C-alpha cells in the first residue's frame, strides 16, 4: 500500500516539474533526499565558491552523546528495576560450588 502511494506521489512530482533530472539540488535515493551540487561553474564560465562546510567538533559531539547516554542508562536502570519488581526477570542465586 505504501509503495503504491509513493509511486503515485512520485509520478505527480514528475508531472509538476518538482522532481527533475538533477536540477533541483536534491539527490533522491528512495525516500531520502540529500543536498548535492552538480555544477562547479556558472553558464558563463565563472567558478562557483566552495560550498559551506559544517564542522562537527569534538565538543559538539560530546554535548550530544553524553546526555543521550545518560538518559539511556536511566531508562534501562528503571526498566530493569520494574522487571525485577514484577518477577519477570530475576537472576537466580544458585550456589553450586561443589
C-alpha positions, 0 to 999 in steps of 0.5 A: 500500500505504501509503495503504491502511494509513493509511486503515485506521489512520485509520478505527480512530482514528475508531472509538476516539474518538482522532481527533475533530472538533477536540477533541483539540488536534491539527490533522491535515493528512495525516500531520502533526499540529500543536498548535492551540487552538480555544477562547479561553474556558472553558464558563463564560465565563472567558478562557483565558491566552495560550498559551506562546510559544517564542522562537527567538533569534538565538543559538539559531539560530546554535548550530544552523546553524553546526555543521550547516554545518560538518559539511556542508562536511566531508562534501562536502570528503571526498566530493569528495576520494574522487571525485577519488581514484577518477577519477570526477570530475576537472576537466580542465586544458585550456589553450586560450588561443589 
